[in-house]
């Protein structure tokens, strides 16, 4: 296995550091139901000093690594178990030394717990939140207004000055067939210059506003008789063709529209929580430079996963 693969594997295993650190406390809890212990034993892949490594945990790591191209076989599973075992052993030693009671460590564990809980809330919301048919239909109607319309096939010549653009227009008025050669010789758009300024089919809303508006006003075979100024320079545009832009059916876009609405609703939930909360900011002055230990990745709380990302997991 390559060094890169081992680094990736180590990163994946690090995701489970918090649960490994807390296993000793869980095992010592006298209130843990016997049924839970039985279920844990049924799905255990290994034990380390009595601390279980669950098969589910192992499967999750292997799924993550399979996406990175690592084979899921006995050799790699044993390597994952070996690394998890070592992590548990070191965590147990840290607990035995009382490091879990050190203020800095407790703060890091608390922040990691907050991050895990927040991420879990987002994942659960995206998994369980429903979107009404009425809301979906309304979102689809809005989508149609932006996705529909007309698309165009046009060519353009982009130059730096208005005077040069006017000169090109004057030449095209004398011979419209000169457009192709002028584009290849003078256009400053590297993407279309070699194709005689051809932009292919496009939605005018995907262009800068000035360009899109100018194209929409042209008739087939006509060109702009005054230079079109945009942030890129001055354009001379000729319209070759146009056609209605097909709008996908609701069933074809139902999944992304549903997720979009879920994200909007989740943001509203966050905004409501913040509006109802009592948040008092008492210190915004930057702290003194942290020590090397405090500046380590483990000391930095993981960000709350974006709704779209959480929905993929």
C-alpha positions in Angstrom: 0.0 0.0 0.0 1.3 3.5 -0.9 2.2 6.1 1.7 -0.6 8.2 0.3 -3.1 5.4 1.0 -1.9 5.1 4.6 -2.2 8.8 5.2 -5.8 8.7 3.9 -6.6 5.7 6.0 -5.2 7.4 9.1 -7.3 10.5 8.4 -10.4 8.3 8.2 -9.7 6.5 11.4 -9.2 9.8 13.1 -12.9 10.5 12.7 -13.5 7.9 15.3 -11.1 9.2 17.9 -13.7 10.7 20.1 -15.7 7.5 20.4 -12.5 5.5 21.2 -11.6 7.9 23.9 -15.0 7.6 25.5 -15.2 3.8 25.3 -13.7 3.2 28.8 -16.3 5.4 30.4 -19.0 3.6 28.5 -17.8 0.2 29.7 -17.6 1.4 33.3 -21.2 2.7 33.2 -23.3 0.4 35.5 -26.5 1.7 34.0 -25.8 0.4 30.5 -28.7 -2.0 29.5 -27.7 -5.6 29.2 -29.5 -5.8 25.8 -27.3 -3.0 24.4 -24.2 -5.0 25.5 -25.5 -8.1 23.8 -26.2 -6.2 20.6 -22.7 -4.8 20.7 -21.2 -8.3 21.1 -23.1 -9.6 18.1 -21.7 -6.9 15.8 -18.1 -6.7 17.2 -15.2 -6.9 14.8 -12.5 -6.9 17.6 -12.0 -6.1 21.2 -9.1 -4.2 22.8 -8.8 -4.7 26.6 -12.5 -5.4 26.6 -13.3 -2.3 24.5 -15.2 -3.3 21.3 -14.5 -2.2 17.8 -17.9 -2.6 16.1 -18.3 -4.2 12.7 -20.5 -1.2 11.7 -17.6 1.2 12.6 -15.2 -1.0 10.5 -17.6 -1.1 7.6 -18.0 2.7 7.6 -14.2 3.2 7.4 -13.9 0.6 4.6 -16.7 2.3 2.6 -14.9 5.6 2.9 -11.7 4.1 1.7 -13.3 2.1 -1.1 -14.4 5.5 -2.5 -10.7 6.4 -2.6 -9.8 3.2 -4.4 -8.6 1.1 -1.5 -9.6 -2.6 -1.8 -12.0 -4.0 0.8 -10.3 -7.3 1.7 -9.0 -9.1 4.8 -5.6 -7.5 4.6 -6.8 -3.9 4.6 -9.5 -4.7 7.2 -6.9 -6.2 9.5 -4.7 -3.1 9.0 -7.7 -0.8 9.9 -8.3 -2.9 13.0 -4.7 -2.7 14.0 -4.7 1.0 13.7 -7.9 1.4 15.6 -6.6 -0.9 18.3 -3.5 1.2 18.7 -5.6 4.3 18.9 -7.8 2.8 21.6 -4.7 1.6 23.6 -3.2 5.1 23.5 -6.5 6.7 24.4 -6.8 4.3 27.4 -3.3 5.2 28.5 -4.2 8.9 28.2 -7.3 8.3 30.4 -5.3 6.3 32.9 -2.9 9.2 33.2 -5.9 11.5 33.8 -5.4 13.5 30.6 -9.1 13.5 29.9 -9.4 15.7 33.0 -6.8 18.3 31.7 -8.7 21.5 31.0 -7.4 21.9 27.4 -8.3 18.3 26.6 -11.7 18.6 28.1 -12.4 21.7 26.0 -11.3 19.9 22.8 -13.5 16.9 23.6 -16.5 19.3 24.4 -16.0 21.1 21.1 -15.7 17.8 19.2 -18.9 16.6 20.9 -20.7 19.8 19.8 -19.5 19.4 16.2 -20.6 15.8 16.1 -24.1 16.6 17.5 -24.6 19.5 15.2 -23.6 17.4 12.2 -25.9 14.7 13.3 -28.8 17.1 13.5 -28.2 18.3 9.9 -27.9 14.7 8.6 -31.1 13.7 10.5 -33.0 16.8 9.2 -32.0 16.1 5.6 -33.0 12.5 6.0 -36.4 13.0 7.7 -37.6 16.4 6.7 -40.5 16.3 4.2 -41.5 18.8 1.5 -45.1 19.3 0.6 -46.4 18.8 -2.9 -47.6 22.4 -2.9 -44.1 23.7 -1.9 -42.5 21.5 -4.5 -44.9 22.7 -7.3 -44.2 26.4 -6.3 -40.5 25.8 -6.5 -40.8 24.1 -9.8 -42.8 27.0 -11.2 -40.0 29.4 -10.1 -37.5 27.0 -11.7 -39.4 27.1 -15.0 -39.2 30.9 -15.2 -35.4 30.7 -15.1 -34.8 27.5 -17.0 -37.3 28.2 -19.8 -37.2 30.8 -22.5 -35.0 30.8 -25.6 -31.4 29.8 -26.2 -29.3 31.3 -28.9 -26.5 30.3 -31.3 -24.3 33.3 -31.9 -20.8 34.5 -32.8 -18.9 37.5 -31.4 -15.7 39.5 -31.8 -14.3 40.9 -28.6 -11.9 43.9 -28.8 -10.5 46.4 -26.3 -11.7 49.7 -27.7 -15.0 51.1 -29.0 -13.3 52.5 -32.0 -12.0 49.1 -33.1 -15.4 47.6 -32.6 -17.0 50.3 -34.8 -14.4 49.7 -37.5 -15.2 46.0 -37.5 -19.0 46.8 -37.7 -18.3 49.0 -40.7 -16.4 46.2 -42.5 -19.2 43.7 -41.7 -21.8 46.0 -43.1 -19.9 45.9 -46.4 -19.5 42.1 -46.3 -21.1 40.0 -43.5 -19.1 37.0 -44.7 -16.0 38.8 -43.4 -17.1 38.1 -39.8 -15.3 34.8 -39.5 -11.9 36.1 -40.7 -12.2 39.2 -38.6 -12.9 37.2 -35.5 -9.9 34.9 -36.1 -7.7 37.9 -36.7 -8.9 40.4 -34.1 -11.0 38.8 -31.3 -9.5 38.8 -27.8 -11.7 35.9 -26.7 -9.4 32.8 -26.8 -12.2 30.4 -26.4 -14.0 31.4 -29.6 -11.4 33.2 -31.6 -10.2 30.1 -33.4 -13.8 29.1 -34.3 -14.6 32.4 -36.0 -16.2 33.7 -32.8 -18.6 30.8 -32.5 -20.1 30.5 -29.0 -22.4 27.5 -29.8 -25.8 27.3 -28.2 -26.2 29.1 -24.9 -28.8 30.5 -22.5 -28.5 34.3 -22.5 -28.8 34.3 -18.7 -25.4 32.5 -18.6 -23.7 35.5 -20.2 -22.9 38.9 -18.7 -26.1 41.0 -18.7 -25.1 43.4 -21.5 -24.2 40.5 -23.8 -27.4 38.5 -23.0 -29.7 41.5 -23.5 -28.1 42.4 -26.9 -28.4 38.8 -28.2 -32.0 38.6 -27.2 -32.8 41.7 -29.2 -31.2 40.5 -32.5 -33.0 38.9 -35.4 -31.6 35.7 -37.0 -28.8 36.7 -39.4 -28.5 40.2 -38.0 -25.6 41.7 -36.0 -25.2 44.5 -33.5 -24.7 47.8 -35.3 -23.3 49.5 -32.2 -20.6 48.0 -30.0 -21.8 46.1 -26.9 -19.8 47.2 -23.9 -19.2 44.7 -21.0 -16.6 44.2 -18.3 -14.5 42.3 -20.8 -14.4 45.0 -23.5 -16.5 45.7 -26.6 -18.4 43.0 -28.5 -19.7 42.7 -32.0 -22.3 40.0 -32.1 -24.1 38.2 -34.9 -27.1 35.9 -34.3 -27.0 32.6 -36.2 -30.1 30.9 -34.8 -32.5 30.6 -31.8 -34.8 27.9 -30.4 -37.1 27.3 -27.4 -35.2 26.1 -24.4 -36.7 22.9 -23.2 -37.7 22.7 -19.5 -37.2 19.4 -17.7 -40.3 17.7 -16.3 -41.0 18.0 -12.6 -40.2 14.3 -12.1 -36.7 14.8 -13.6 -35.8 17.6 -11.2 -37.8 16.5 -8.2 -34.8 15.2 -6.2 -32.6 18.4 -6.5 -35.6 20.7 -5.9 -36.6 18.7 -2.8 -33.1 19.0 -1.4 -33.0 22.7 -2.3 -36.2 23.3 -0.3 -34.9 21.2 2.6 -31.8 23.3 2.7 -33.9 26.5 2.7 -36.1 25.2 5.5 -33.0 24.1 7.4 -31.6 27.6 7.1 -34.8 29.0 8.4 -34.7 26.6 11.3 -31.2 27.8 12.1 -32.3 31.5 11.8 -35.3 30.8 14.2 -33.0 29.1 16.7 -30.7 32.1 16.7 -33.5 34.6 16.9 -34.9 32.9 20.0 -31.6 32.4 21.7 -29.9 34.7 24.2 -26.4 35.2 22.8 -24.1 37.5 24.8 -20.8 38.3 23.2 -18.4 39.3 26.0 -15.0 38.9 24.3 -14.0 39.5 20.7 -10.4 40.5 21.2 -8.0 38.0 19.5 -6.4 35.7 22.0 -2.6 35.5 22.4 -0.8 33.1 20.1 -1.7 29.5 21.1 0.8 26.9 22.0 1.8 24.2 19.5 -0.5 21.7 21.1 -3.5 24.0 21.1 -2.9 24.9 17.5 -3.0 21.2 16.4 -5.8 20.0 14.2 -7.4 18.2 17.1 -7.8 21.5 18.9 -9.9 23.0 16.1 -13.6 22.1 16.1 -14.8 20.6 12.9 -17.3 22.8 11.0 -20.9 22.0 10.8 -21.4 20.1 7.5 -23.3 22.0 4.8 -26.8 20.6 4.3 -25.9 19.5 0.7 -22.8 17.7 1.9 -24.6 16.1 4.9 -27.4 14.9 2.6 -24.9 12.9 0.6 -23.6 10.9 3.5 
